[in-house]
Amino acid sequence: MAEAVIKTGGKQYLVKKGDTILVEKIDKKEGSEVNFKEVLLFHDSKGVKVGKPKVSGAKVSGKILAQIKDKKVTIIKYKRKTRYRRKQGHRQQLSKIKIDTVTA
């Protein structure tokens, strides 16, 4: 089975056909096709291809299942003796993607 390391949203993911991954939000509607052209490494039964920095001709495609939000992260700033306190929350927007094809 073919595997690939793709880069999206400043992060790298090891994927193969049938995997479901959570990546930073991609601005497309649910059910639409998404192609990852930044394939950094490709591995199959024939061997391993390492890109410099990308593998030429390699392509990973998938389908967006859902646009969701991650768990809330609380940010607290505090300085003693000066009555300074700040509390802030953040929820990262994510895209849930099912990988359909991994080709070189």
Biotite code that builds the C-alpha atoms (Angstrom):
import biotite.structure as struc

atoms = struc.array([
    struc.Atom([0.000, 0.000, 0.000], chain_id="A", res_id=1, res_name="MET", atom_name="CA", element="C"),
    struc.Atom([1.322, 3.424, -0.951], chain_id="A", res_id=2, res_name="ALA", atom_name="CA", element="C"),
    struc.Atom([2.100, 5.982, 1.746], chain_id="A", res_id=3, res_name="GLU", atom_name="CA", element="C"),
    struc.Atom([3.054, 9.621, 1.465], chain_id="A", res_id=4, res_name="ALA", atom_name="CA", element="C"),
    struc.Atom([4.141, 12.527, 3.645], chain_id="A", res_id=5, res_name="VAL", atom_name="CA", element="C"),
    struc.Atom([2.202, 15.653, 2.689], chain_id="A", res_id=6, res_name="ILE", atom_name="CA", element="C"),
    struc.Atom([2.574, 19.237, 3.861], chain_id="A", res_id=7, res_name="LYS", atom_name="CA", element="C"),
    struc.Atom([-0.427, 21.483, 4.518], chain_id="A", res_id=8, res_name="THR", atom_name="CA", element="C"),
    struc.Atom([-1.019, 24.312, 6.957], chain_id="A", res_id=9, res_name="GLY", atom_name="CA", element="C"),
    struc.Atom([2.661, 24.355, 7.925], chain_id="A", res_id=10, res_name="GLY", atom_name="CA", element="C"),
    struc.Atom([2.490, 20.780, 9.250], chain_id="A", res_id=11, res_name="LYS", atom_name="CA", element="C"),
    struc.Atom([3.408, 17.380, 7.833], chain_id="A", res_id=12, res_name="GLN", atom_name="CA", element="C"),
    struc.Atom([1.132, 14.319, 7.784], chain_id="A", res_id=13, res_name="TYR", atom_name="CA", element="C"),
    struc.Atom([1.848, 10.662, 6.973], chain_id="A", res_id=14, res_name="LEU", atom_name="CA", element="C"),
    struc.Atom([-1.147, 9.398, 4.973], chain_id="A", res_id=15, res_name="VAL", atom_name="CA", element="C"),
    struc.Atom([-2.308, 6.367, 3.015], chain_id="A", res_id=16, res_name="LYS", atom_name="CA", element="C"),
    struc.Atom([-5.501, 5.529, 1.142], chain_id="A", res_id=17, res_name="LYS", atom_name="CA", element="C"),
    struc.Atom([-8.542, 5.417, 3.433], chain_id="A", res_id=18, res_name="GLY", atom_name="CA", element="C"),
    struc.Atom([-7.047, 7.548, 6.236], chain_id="A", res_id=19, res_name="ASP", atom_name="CA", element="C"),
    struc.Atom([-9.060, 10.337, 7.878], chain_id="A", res_id=20, res_name="THR", atom_name="CA", element="C"),
    struc.Atom([-7.008, 13.336, 9.013], chain_id="A", res_id=21, res_name="ILE", atom_name="CA", element="C"),
    struc.Atom([-7.671, 16.681, 10.694], chain_id="A", res_id=22, res_name="LEU", atom_name="CA", element="C"),
    struc.Atom([-5.817, 19.603, 9.100], chain_id="A", res_id=23, res_name="VAL", atom_name="CA", element="C"),
    struc.Atom([-6.003, 23.365, 9.470], chain_id="A", res_id=24, res_name="GLU", atom_name="CA", element="C"),
    struc.Atom([-9.042, 24.787, 7.691], chain_id="A", res_id=25, res_name="LYS", atom_name="CA", element="C"),
    struc.Atom([-9.114, 24.602, 3.906], chain_id="A", res_id=26, res_name="ILE", atom_name="CA", element="C"),
    struc.Atom([-11.523, 27.119, 2.337], chain_id="A", res_id=27, res_name="ASP", atom_name="CA", element="C"),
    struc.Atom([-13.724, 24.703, 0.401], chain_id="A", res_id=28, res_name="LYS", atom_name="CA", element="C"),
    struc.Atom([-17.216, 23.334, 0.994], chain_id="A", res_id=29, res_name="LYS", atom_name="CA", element="C"),
    struc.Atom([-17.977, 19.959, 2.556], chain_id="A", res_id=30, res_name="GLU", atom_name="CA", element="C"),
    struc.Atom([-17.984, 17.180, -0.017], chain_id="A", res_id=31, res_name="GLY", atom_name="CA", element="C"),
    struc.Atom([-15.571, 18.956, -2.360], chain_id="A", res_id=32, res_name="SER", atom_name="CA", element="C"),
    struc.Atom([-12.354, 17.445, -3.691], chain_id="A", res_id=33, res_name="GLU", atom_name="CA", element="C"),
    struc.Atom([-8.978, 18.635, -2.387], chain_id="A", res_id=34, res_name="VAL", atom_name="CA", element="C"),
    struc.Atom([-5.541, 17.911, -3.928], chain_id="A", res_id=35, res_name="ASN", atom_name="CA", element="C"),
    struc.Atom([-2.249, 18.058, -2.049], chain_id="A", res_id=36, res_name="PHE", atom_name="CA", element="C"),
    struc.Atom([0.610, 18.887, -4.415], chain_id="A", res_id=37, res_name="LYS", atom_name="CA", element="C"),
    struc.Atom([3.272, 19.250, -1.730], chain_id="A", res_id=38, res_name="GLU", atom_name="CA", element="C"),
    struc.Atom([4.273, 15.585, -1.390], chain_id="A", res_id=39, res_name="VAL", atom_name="CA", element="C"),
    struc.Atom([7.568, 15.428, 0.495], chain_id="A", res_id=40, res_name="LEU", atom_name="CA", element="C"),
    struc.Atom([8.011, 11.633, 0.518], chain_id="A", res_id=41, res_name="LEU", atom_name="CA", element="C"),
    struc.Atom([6.392, 8.733, -1.353], chain_id="A", res_id=42, res_name="PHE", atom_name="CA", element="C"),
    struc.Atom([6.670, 5.049, -0.397], chain_id="A", res_id=43, res_name="HIS", atom_name="CA", element="C"),
    struc.Atom([5.245, 1.975, -2.100], chain_id="A", res_id=44, res_name="ASP", atom_name="CA", element="C"),
    struc.Atom([6.279, -1.612, -2.852], chain_id="A", res_id=45, res_name="SER", atom_name="CA", element="C"),
    struc.Atom([8.833, -0.408, -5.427], chain_id="A", res_id=46, res_name="LYS", atom_name="CA", element="C"),
    struc.Atom([10.741, 1.749, -2.963], chain_id="A", res_id=47, res_name="GLY", atom_name="CA", element="C"),
    struc.Atom([11.000, 5.162, -1.363], chain_id="A", res_id=48, res_name="VAL", atom_name="CA", element="C"),
    struc.Atom([11.143, 8.482, -3.217], chain_id="A", res_id=49, res_name="LYS", atom_name="CA", element="C"),
    struc.Atom([12.333, 11.472, -1.230], chain_id="A", res_id=50, res_name="VAL", atom_name="CA", element="C"),
    struc.Atom([11.676, 14.917, -2.659], chain_id="A", res_id=51, res_name="GLY", atom_name="CA", element="C"),
    struc.Atom([14.083, 17.820, -2.853], chain_id="A", res_id=52, res_name="LYS", atom_name="CA", element="C"),
    struc.Atom([11.865, 19.445, -1.513], chain_id="A", res_id=53, res_name="PRO", atom_name="CA", element="C"),
    struc.Atom([8.889, 17.857, -3.369], chain_id="A", res_id=54, res_name="LYS", atom_name="CA", element="C"),
    struc.Atom([8.451, 14.562, -5.201], chain_id="A", res_id=55, res_name="VAL", atom_name="CA", element="C"),
    struc.Atom([7.766, 15.412, -8.840], chain_id="A", res_id=56, res_name="SER", atom_name="CA", element="C"),
    struc.Atom([4.613, 13.813, -10.249], chain_id="A", res_id=57, res_name="GLY", atom_name="CA", element="C"),
    struc.Atom([3.307, 12.652, -6.874], chain_id="A", res_id=58, res_name="ALA", atom_name="CA", element="C"),
    struc.Atom([-0.239, 13.578, -5.924], chain_id="A", res_id=59, res_name="LYS", atom_name="CA", element="C"),
    struc.Atom([-2.524, 12.949, -2.967], chain_id="A", res_id=60, res_name="VAL", atom_name="CA", element="C"),
    struc.Atom([-6.229, 13.680, -3.242], chain_id="A", res_id=61, res_name="SER", atom_name="CA", element="C"),
    struc.Atom([-9.085, 13.477, -0.779], chain_id="A", res_id=62, res_name="GLY", atom_name="CA", element="C"),
    struc.Atom([-12.562, 14.633, 0.069], chain_id="A", res_id=63, res_name="LYS", atom_name="CA", element="C"),
    struc.Atom([-13.598, 17.140, 2.745], chain_id="A", res_id=64, res_name="ILE", atom_name="CA", element="C"),
    struc.Atom([-15.968, 15.393, 5.163], chain_id="A", res_id=65, res_name="LEU", atom_name="CA", element="C"),
    struc.Atom([-16.597, 18.260, 7.602], chain_id="A", res_id=66, res_name="ALA", atom_name="CA", element="C"),
    struc.Atom([-15.512, 21.729, 8.695], chain_id="A", res_id=67, res_name="GLN", atom_name="CA", element="C"),
    struc.Atom([-15.237, 21.614, 12.514], chain_id="A", res_id=68, res_name="ILE", atom_name="CA", element="C"),
    struc.Atom([-13.714, 23.449, 15.465], chain_id="A", res_id=69, res_name="LYS", atom_name="CA", element="C"),
    struc.Atom([-11.132, 22.001, 17.831], chain_id="A", res_id=70, res_name="ASP", atom_name="CA", element="C"),
    struc.Atom([-11.401, 22.019, 21.625], chain_id="A", res_id=71, res_name="LYS", atom_name="CA", element="C"),
    struc.Atom([-11.119, 25.383, 23.338], chain_id="A", res_id=72, res_name="LYS", atom_name="CA", element="C"),
    struc.Atom([-7.660, 26.470, 24.441], chain_id="A", res_id=73, res_name="VAL", atom_name="CA", element="C"),
    struc.Atom([-7.548, 28.975, 27.312], chain_id="A", res_id=74, res_name="THR", atom_name="CA", element="C"),
    struc.Atom([-4.806, 31.598, 27.352], chain_id="A", res_id=75, res_name="ILE", atom_name="CA", element="C"),
    struc.Atom([-4.169, 33.354, 30.667], chain_id="A", res_id=76, res_name="ILE", atom_name="CA", element="C"),
    struc.Atom([-1.751, 36.247, 31.244], chain_id="A", res_id=77, res_name="LYS", atom_name="CA", element="C"),
    struc.Atom([-1.008, 37.326, 34.803], chain_id="A", res_id=78, res_name="TYR", atom_name="CA", element="C"),
    struc.Atom([1.435, 39.744, 36.404], chain_id="A", res_id=79, res_name="LYS", atom_name="CA", element="C"),
    struc.Atom([1.612, 39.800, 40.155], chain_id="A", res_id=80, res_name="ARG", atom_name="CA", element="C"),
    struc.Atom([1.438, 42.993, 42.226], chain_id="A", res_id=81, res_name="LYS", atom_name="CA", element="C"),
    struc.Atom([0.143, 45.087, 39.311], chain_id="A", res_id=82, res_name="THR", atom_name="CA", element="C"),
    struc.Atom([-3.478, 43.837, 39.138], chain_id="A", res_id=83, res_name="ARG", atom_name="CA", element="C"),
    struc.Atom([-2.963, 42.696, 35.558], chain_id="A", res_id=84, res_name="TYR", atom_name="CA", element="C"),
    struc.Atom([-5.001, 39.672, 34.446], chain_id="A", res_id=85, res_name="ARG", atom_name="CA", element="C"),
    struc.Atom([-6.184, 38.662, 30.966], chain_id="A", res_id=86, res_name="ARG", atom_name="CA", element="C"),
    struc.Atom([-8.127, 35.579, 29.992], chain_id="A", res_id=87, res_name="LYS", atom_name="CA", element="C"),
    struc.Atom([-8.731, 34.638, 26.384], chain_id="A", res_id=88, res_name="GLN", atom_name="CA", element="C"),
    struc.Atom([-10.053, 31.550, 24.595], chain_id="A", res_id=89, res_name="GLY", atom_name="CA", element="C"),
    struc.Atom([-9.366, 30.184, 21.126], chain_id="A", res_id=90, res_name="HIS", atom_name="CA", element="C"),
    struc.Atom([-10.903, 27.394, 19.025], chain_id="A", res_id=91, res_name="ARG", atom_name="CA", element="C"),
    struc.Atom([-8.928, 26.398, 15.943], chain_id="A", res_id=92, res_name="GLN", atom_name="CA", element="C"),
    struc.Atom([-10.956, 25.733, 12.791], chain_id="A", res_id=93, res_name="GLN", atom_name="CA", element="C"),
    struc.Atom([-10.182, 22.368, 11.209], chain_id="A", res_id=94, res_name="LEU", atom_name="CA", element="C"),
    struc.Atom([-11.076, 20.384, 8.100], chain_id="A", res_id=95, res_name="SER", atom_name="CA", element="C"),
    struc.Atom([-11.731, 16.655, 8.360], chain_id="A", res_id=96, res_name="LYS", atom_name="CA", element="C"),
    struc.Atom([-10.406, 14.969, 5.208], chain_id="A", res_id=97, res_name="ILE", atom_name="CA", element="C"),
    struc.Atom([-10.665, 11.392, 3.948], chain_id="A", res_id=98, res_name="LYS", atom_name="CA", element="C"),
    struc.Atom([-7.755, 10.392, 1.683], chain_id="A", res_id=99, res_name="ILE", atom_name="CA", element="C"),
    struc.Atom([-8.923, 8.791, -1.575], chain_id="A", res_id=100, res_name="ASP", atom_name="CA", element="C"),
    struc.Atom([-5.807, 8.331, -3.717], chain_id="A", res_id=101, res_name="THR", atom_name="CA", element="C"),
    struc.Atom([-2.037, 8.337, -3.244], chain_id="A", res_id=102, res_name="VAL", atom_name="CA", element="C"),
    struc.Atom([-0.161, 8.212, -6.576], chain_id="A", res_id=103, res_name="THR", atom_name="CA", element="C"),
    struc.Atom([3.322, 8.970, -7.857], chain_id="A", res_id=104, res_name="ALA", atom_name="CA", element="C"),
])
